[in-house]
Amino acid sequence: MKARASLAIRCAMIPPPETVRVSQRRVACDGATDIPGGAALGHPRVFLQIDEDGYVDCGYCDRRFVLIGGPADHADQSKLPDHPDGASV
């Protein structure tokens, strides 16, 4: 039983698939900015607000945006919890 709980904790804290360091607290994500001609392959554009934690995760693609010089900059991203609360229209 103890091994199962340990596995659940390790699985819950995996690093985000992609981390982008940004210089502004408000960012946009469409999931396809790095895919040439890939706008149709992404997701609806959402605007995300980085708060005092210094990072936010996109609720669609899990891309993490980290504020340069913020509290999460240079941190071990696999140790930070998901933080998708910044999505806005």
C-alpha positions, 0 to 999 in steps of 0.5 A: 500500500505504501508503494502505491501512495509513493507512486501516486505522488511521483506521477502527480509531479511530472514536469510540464511538457514545455516551459517558456520563459517570458518577460511580461505577466500577461501572455497568450497561448494558442498551442501552435506558435512553434509549429510552422503553419500549425495554427490549425493544429493548436487550440483556441487562443487564451490569455494567461495572467502570471500571478505572484507565484511567477508561473502559469500553465495553459489549461489546453496544452499544459505549456508552462509560462515562467516569468523571468526573474520571478519566484519560479524562474530557475526552479525545478519545474517538476516540483511546482504544482499545476497552476492553470488558474490564469486563463481568461478571455 
